[in-house]
Amino acid sequence: MSIGGVLLGLVNIAIVVVLLLIVGLIAVWIMGMLGVQPPPGELRKLYLALVALIALYMIIALIFGLPSVSVIPFR
């Protein structure tokens, strides 16, 4: 794998992590607008841990050259 491919993969992983964090932020914001109590700190930490595990999975898939999600099956 070329250096350009690795860098592109790392940028893609960063984009996924930022998008997941934005989804969590929007969920907390909407809950605040509706007057619902925001999730407790432990649940927020679990969400961040889930995002970190997804990023770790994607990094390992990038290192070993495995597809992280197969949209079109290999024939």
ABEGO torsion letter per residue (X at the ends): XBAAAAAAAAAAAAAAAAAAAAAAAAAAAAAAAAGBBBBBAAAAAAAAAAAAAAAAAAAAAAAAGBBABBABBBX
